[in-house]
Amino acid sequence: MLQEVAHIYDLLTKLEERFPDKQDMLCRRSGKEWIRFSVKDYVRYSNLLAYAFSSMGYGKGDKVVTICNNRPEWNFTDMGLSMAGLIHVPVYPTLSADEYIYIFNHSDAKIIIIGTLSQYRKIEPIVRKMDKPARIFLMDDSDNIQCFRDLYKIGERVELVQKPKIEKIKAETGTDEPVSIIYTSGTTGTPKGVMLSHHNLMFNAYGHAVKQTVRSDQKMLSFLPLCHVYERSMNYEYQYIGISIYYAESLGTLARDLADCRADGFCAVPRVLEMMYSKLEAAGKHLKGFKKTVYGLAWDFANNYDNYNKSLIYRAKRNIYDRLVYSKWRENLGGHEMLIVSGGSSIQAKIIRLFNAARLHIYEGYGMTEASPVIAVNNPVEGINIIGTVGKPMERTELKFAEDGEILTKGPHVMLGYYKNPEATREVIDSDGFLHTGDIGRLVDGKYLQITDRKKEIFKLSLGKYVAPQVIENMLKESPYIQNCFVIGENQKFASAIIIPDFEHLHHWAKENGLGELDNHQLAADPKAVTFLHSIVEQTNSKLAPHEHIKRERIVCDEWTPSNGLLSQTLKLKRAKLTSRYSGIISEIYR
């Protein structure tokens, strides 16, 4: 039976009590090998960092920025800082110089911890431009830059003096004191620093840990950025339970790392699962004859899979397809049945159905950084997985709806506020303590939360009708021929869309339809391909209200990524940036 803990660092105490001999608590990839850290290693290195920082004069409330990819040292830092009373400010390693300097200065950072030498070379010049330049430490070993190897030595040297001080800080730290500031990825405007307390994070992680069916003798792969509260909270969940955490080398090595460590699950955002889905679909197109026929039947069955159909005939059909097709998918991912948590934005129903049919069980949840983050999630323990919803609200939290359908929530998960921004805090947390999420939703069957759109993203046509773009975008992306899209039309007579095709599928279609060898730009401009993509838009229009119809679409060959600023770090559309990028096309559409 899991016990809720009060502080982040209490997780270490519980791990030491329950799993003192666990040898692979935290693991990272190095070449072809996994470097494994035991529970004892985790406890030891975390304490040494706490002792070292304390001995250097850093204390209660000082801010420490971390910039690195997922790795065990991130956890050592997280725990060490919390024990020493410092505030952890985890930041993406892919931000621009302007974003870094803003966060460094706004957070009053005194220490910047950087993962690798290449990251150091990018960030060190920015640190020198700070209003009050901070001290830099490197996680990787270095003979020229002060690094964690040096900090561990300092921690060992001062342990006798610093250990009582750290224990005193821990004993005196209140559960509602801030332990982290997380800067929102910012799809609009300047990022805000969300202040979260020990209780915020531990209450929330415990709330979803009790719904987890993966056991302490199993493994989860982690690849979403730990600096985002979603993956961070899941990592706390794994530590609550004692699940081994394996950090993928990168998103590009996801399949390899899943297979290599034989993981029992992971958490993801819909875009990652969409890419996996597309690769599975593409695999069937290269088959011939009987194999292609079987794959097609299994594919169609999975896309329409009903998790609640318990008939013997239905189950037998699923088992046959599993032996012939789905088991091969799992073999390529390590061979295990998996539990996958999806969050960050809505996911297409067909993807959940397909993965569930293949015993890669997807459970969709919902939350936001300001809610630490989980507000609702489908429950594996209860076997509840209502497709199209994000499950029931978390226990001991309140949920209600404003008159316009906005989701409001209240409870121990709601943030302390925005750092240095009481006005913005008052805008989202009302006088009754309810957090205004900015999302529109409703309850299905009176208990399962369904998200319909972002309040700020809904726009009004010049005719007075409202359009929810995210709903339409998700419907368009149900086609394998559309990789991404952006619905526009605010203050215009009709809605339109800018579309990036899935060129792998579109080239396959072109070959089957005799278009010859074309590059992406030629294919996107080919009249037959344009007409074909228009027919997909028309299919979507047939499911929409007349005022929601996409009257015009334009095809582009660009990439939308966090690195070029068109997607957030969690792969959501940055609508203002996209509007600016395609201002010429938009003007042409509505001329």
N, C-alpha and C positions, 0 to 999 in steps of 0.2 A: 504494500500500500504506500503510495507516494505521500510525502509530507511537504506542505508548502513551506518555503523558506522565506526569511525576512529580507536578507541582503544578497546581492550578487555573489559575494565571496563565501556565503554559506553553502553554495553549491560545491565548493571545494571540500569543505568539511564533510558533507554528505557523501561525496565520491570517495573520500579517504576511508570513511566508516564502512561503506557498503561494498566498494570494489578496490580494496588496497592492492590487489595483485593484478589488476587489469593492465595489460601491456600495450594496448593500442587504443588508448583513449582519444588521442589526437594524432593524425597522420598526414603527411604531405608527400607529394611525388617529387622525386629527384632522379631525372633520367628514367631508367627502367625500374628503379627501386622505390619502395615506400619507406620513408623515414618515420618510425613509430615512436611516440612519446607515451609513457605509462602514466597512470594516475599519480604515482609518486613524482615523476618528472614534472608533471603539470603543477602540482602543489609546490614543489621545490623552486622551479623557475619563477613562478608567480610571486612567491615570497621574497626571493632574492631581488626582483625588480622593485618591490615595495620598499625593501630595506635601502636599496641604492638611491631611489628618488628621495626618500625621507632624509637620508644622510647628506644629500646635496642641498637641503634647505627648502625643497618643494613641499607644500603642505595643503591643508584644507582649502578646497575650492579652486586651486590652480588648474588651468585648462591645459590639456595635452592632446594634440592632434596626431592621429595615426593615418598614414597613407601607405597602403600595401594591398597586395592580392590576398586571398584567403590562405591562411597558414596557421599552424599551431601558435606561433609567437604572437599573433593577434590576441589570442586568448590569454596567454601569459601576461600581456600588457593590460588587457581589460581587467583581469583579476588583480594584478599588482596595483594598478591605479586606484581601483575601488577600495582596496585594503588601506592604502595610504591617504585616502580622503580626497584624491585628485579627481577631476572630472574629465571623462573620456570624450573626445570629439573625433569620431571616426569619419574619414573623408574618402571619397572615391579617388582612385589613382588616375582617372581619365579626365579631370576637369581642366578648364582653360586657366591661363595665368591670372586673368582678371577674377575668376571665381575663387581661385586659391587665395589671392591677396585679400579679397573681401572677407572670406571665412577666417583666415589667420588673424586679421585685425579685429574683426567683429567679435570673435570668441575670446580675445585677449590671451591667445595661446602663449605659453611660456616654453613649451617643449614641442618640437615637431619630430615624430618618429617615422622613418621612411624604410620601406621594405628592402629594396635592392639598389645597387649602385646606379643602374640606368635611371631609376626613379629619382635618386638623389641628384643626378646631374641635371635633371629637368627642374627640380623643385628648389634646390639650394639657392640659385640666383633670385628666386621669388622671395624666399625667406629673408634675404638681405635687404629687400625693399620694404619690409614690414615697418610700421610706425615704431615698434619696439621689437627688434629682431630677436627671435627665439633661439634656443639651443637645439641642435639637431643630433639625433642618434640614429644609427643604422641597425636594422635587424640582422642583415647578413654580416658575416665576419669581414673585418677590414683592418689593415695595418696602418691606415692613414686617417680614417674617420672613426670617431668614438662610436662603438657599436655595442650590441647586447653582450657579446663575449666580455667586454670590459665591465659592463654593468653587473653581470653575474659575479665577477671577481670582487667588485666593490661590495656587492651585497654579502658575499661570504666574509669579507674582512670586517664589516660593521654589524654583523648579525647579532652579536651579543648585546650591543648597545641599542640597536634599532628594533629588535623583536618586541621588547616590552612597549616601546612607543607605538608600534603598529597595532599591537593587541589592544592598547588603550584607545586608539583611534577607532578601531572596529567596535569596541564596546560602547563607545559614546556616539556613534553615528546613528542618526535617526533613520527610520525606513522611508520617510518622506523627504529626505534630503536629495538634492539632485546628484545623480551619478554619471549622467551623460547628456551631451547636447548633440542632437542629430540635425544637420542642415537638410531641409527638404530639397528634393532633386529639382524642384522648380520648373514645372511645365509653363508657368507664367511668372514673370516678375523676379525680384531678388529673392534668393533662398532665405528662409527663416529658420532660426535655431530652436528646435523643439527640445525643451528641458524635460527629461524623464528621471524619475526617482527609482531607488532600489525597489520600492513596493510596486510602482507601475510595471516594471519589467518582470519581476518575479511573480506577481499575481497573474499577469498575462501568460507567461510561459507555463506556469502550473496549470492554468485553465485549459490549455490545449494539450499539455502533456498527459493529462488523465484521459484524453480521448485517443491516445496513440496505442496501436496494437503491436508495433515493432518492439522487440524485447532487448534487454541489456546485453544479450549474447549475439546481437545482430549489428549491422553496419549501415550507416547512411552516408551518401556522398553529398558534399557541400560544394556548390559552385557559384550560387548567387552571391553578390558582394556582402561580406559581413558588416560593412559600414552602413548597409541598409537594415533597418530594424526588423524586417521580415525574416531574413536569413539569420540575423543575430538571435531573434527570439526562438527560432527553431533550434539553433545551436544550444541555447539554454535548455530547451525542452529535452534534447538528447542527453544533456548532462544531468538533468533531473532523473532521467530513467537509467542512465549509465550506458547509453548506446555509443558505440565507437563512431567517431567522426573522421571521414577520409576527405581531404580537400583535393578537388580536381585541379589539374595543372592550369586548365583554361576551359572556356566554353567549347572551344574547338576540339578538345580531347575528351569531351563528356562521355561518348560511347565507349572509347577505349578505357577510360578510368573506371566506369561502371563495371565493365567486364573484368578488368584486372583485379579490382578489390572485391568483386562479387557482392555488390551492395544490395541492400534490401529496400532501398528507396531513396528519394531525394525530394526537395521542394523546388518549384520552378515557377516561372511566369508563363502566361499563355504563348508568347512568341516562341519560346524554346520548344514547347510541346507542338506548336504548329510546324516548326522546322522538322521535328522528329516524324510527325505525321506525314509530311510531304516526302521525306526520304523513304518511308515505308511504302507510300503509294507509288513512288517512282520505281521502286524495286520490282513491282509487279509488271510494269510496262516493258521490262527487258526480257521477260519470260516468253516461252513459245509453247504452242500445243496444249497438251493436257495440264502441264504445270501452270500455264497462264490461266486456264479455265478454273482450276481449283483455287488459285490465288484470288481470282476475281470473285468467286462465290464466297470465299472466306472474308474477303474485303467488304463485300456488300452486307454480309451477315453482321460483321463487327460494327459497321457504321450505323446500323439500326438496332444494336444489341439492347435488350431489355433486361436489366439486372434483376428485376423482380419477377420475371417469368420462370417459375419453378417446375414447369411441366417436364416429364421425363424425355419426351421427344426433343424438346428445345434444348435441354441440357446435353442430350446425346449428340445433337448436331454441333453444339459448341465444342464438345470434347473431340469430335472428329476433326473439326477445323483446327483445334488446338494442337493435335498431334501432327497435322500436315503443314500448318503454317505458323500459328501463333507461338508455338514452342521454339521455333527457329528465331523469331524476333527476340525472345527472352535469352536464348543462347548467346546471341550477339551482344547482349547487355549484361552477361554474367550468369544467366541461367535461373535466377531466382524470381519468384513472384515478388512484386514490389508494391509499396505504398507511396504514392506521389501526392504531394500537397500543391495545389495551384492557387496563386493569388496575384495581386497587383493590378489585374483588370479581368474582364469577363472572358471566358473561354467558350469556344464553340461546342455545342452539345455532341456533335458527331465525334469530336476528338475524345471526349470523356467516354462515350460509348465504345469506341474502338479500343482504347487502352484497357477499359474494364473487361471487355471480351477476352483480351489477351492476358488477363490476370496481372495487369499493370494498373492497379486500382488508383484512379484519380479522385481526390476529394477536394472540392473547391471551397475556398474560404474568402473572407473579406475583412479589410481593415485599413488603417492609415497610420502614419508615423505618430500623429497626435493622440492615438489610442493605444500605443505601446506594443503591437499594432492591431492585434486580432479583435474584431468585434463579433464576428459570427463564423462558423465553420461546420461543414458536414462532419458527422461523427462516425469514425471507423468502429469504435467500441460497440456502439449501438447498431451498427450496420446501416446507418442512415446516410444515403447519398442521393438526394433529390436533385436530379439534373435540371439545370436552369436556375437553381437557387444556390446560396452560399451557406445553407444550413440554418441551424438555430442560433440565436444570440448566445454568447458565452454566459456561463453561470455567474451570478452575482453582479450582473450588469443590467442596466435599464435601457430600453429602446422605445422610442416613440417617433411619430412622424409629424412634421409641420404641415400647415394647411396646403402647401404646394408640393407635398410628398417628400420633402427633404428628410433624410434620416438623422435623428438626434440620438445621442447616447450619453449615458452618465454612469459613473462607477469608478473603482480604484484604477482602472486602466487609462483614464483621461489624464493627459499631460499636466505638468505644473504650469506650463505657459510657454510663450515664446521669449527667448533670451533678449533682454533690453527692448522689448516691444510690447508693453502693456496694452497699447491701443489695439494692435492686431489680435492679442489674446482675447480682449473683450469682444471683438468682432466674431470670434468662433466659439467662445464659451459664455453662455448667457448667465444671467443672475441666479438661475436655479441650478447651475452647474452642468447643464447639458452641452455637450460638444456638438456643434453644427458641422456635419461631415462634408457638406457640399455635394453629396450624392442623392439621387432620387431613387426611391424604392418602395416596396410594398411587401406585405406578408402573404405567402401562399399557404392556403389551408390554415390560416391564422397563426402559423408558427415558423415557417421557413422563409428567410429573408431573400428577396429577389432585388437585384440592383438593375435599374433601367437606364440610367445615364448620369453624367456629371451635370450638376445644376448650372455651372458656369459655361459648359460647352453647348447647352441647348441654345439655339438661336431662333430669331423670329424673321420670317419672310416679310417682304413689304406688304403682302396681303393680310398680315396679322396672324398667320398660322405659325405654330412652333414646330421645329424639327430637332430631333435628338440624333446628332450625327453618329455617335458611337454605336448605336443600335444598327444603323444602316451600314456602317463600316464593317461591323462584325458579320452581317448578312452577306455583304459582297465578298468578304474573305473566306466564306464557306466554299467558294469556288476554288479548285486547285490551280486555276489560271491567274488568280490575283494574289500577289504577295502582300501588298499593303495598299492603303487608300486613305484619302483625306476628303471628307464631305464638307462643302462650303455652301454659302448662300445667304449669309446674314444681310438683312435689309434688301435682298434681291427678290425678284418675282418667283424664282424657282431655285431648287437645290441642284448642285453639280458635284462632280467628283474628279479628283486627280488620282490616277491609278498607276501603281507600279506592278507590271505583270510578274508572274512567276515564270521566268524565262525557260527554266528547265522543262516545265510542262508545256509551255507555249511552243518551244522548238520541236517537241515531240509531236504536238498537234500539226505544226507546219509541215513536218516530214510526211505525216500521214495524209496531208492534204495537198501534196505536190508543190510546195512553195520553194523547194530547193534550198541551197545553202545561203542563209542570211545571217548577218550579225544582229545583235540585239536592237540596235538603232534602226536597221533596215526592217526588221520584223515588226517593231512597234509602229512603223510608218506604213507597213504594207496594208493596202485597202481590205484585203480578205481578213487579215488578222484583226484590224480595227473593227470590221463588221462583226467578227466572231466575239470579240470582247464586248461590243455593244449589246450583242444578244444575251450575254451573261448579266449585264446591267438590267436589261429588260426583264429577265427572269426574276431578278430581285425586286424590280418595280411592281411586278404582279402580286407581290406579297405585302406591299406598302399602301398606305392611304394615298390618295391622289396628290395631295400637297407635298408628300414626302418623296415623290418620284424624282429620280436623278434624270434631269432633262438633257444634260450635256456632260460628257466625260472627256478627259484628256489623258493620253498615255505618256508617261515619262520613263526614262531609262536610268534614273538616278538611284542612289542608295540613301536610305534614311537611317542614320546611326547616331548613338550618343556622341561619337567623336566629331561628327560634323554639326552637332548641335540641333539636329532635326528631331531626335528622340531624346527623352529623358533617360537617366541612368537605369530606370526600370522599364525602358523600351516603350514608353507611352509617347504619343504624338505631341510635339511642341507646336501647338496650333499657330501661335503668333509668329514663330520663326518660319513655319511652312507657308503661312500667308505672305510673309515678306519675300521668301525665296521665289514663290510662284506668282508674284504680283502681276507680272506681264501676262502670264497665261490666264489669270483670273480676270484681268481687264479685258482680254480678248474674248473670253467666254461671255461676259455680260455687256459687251459693246453694243 
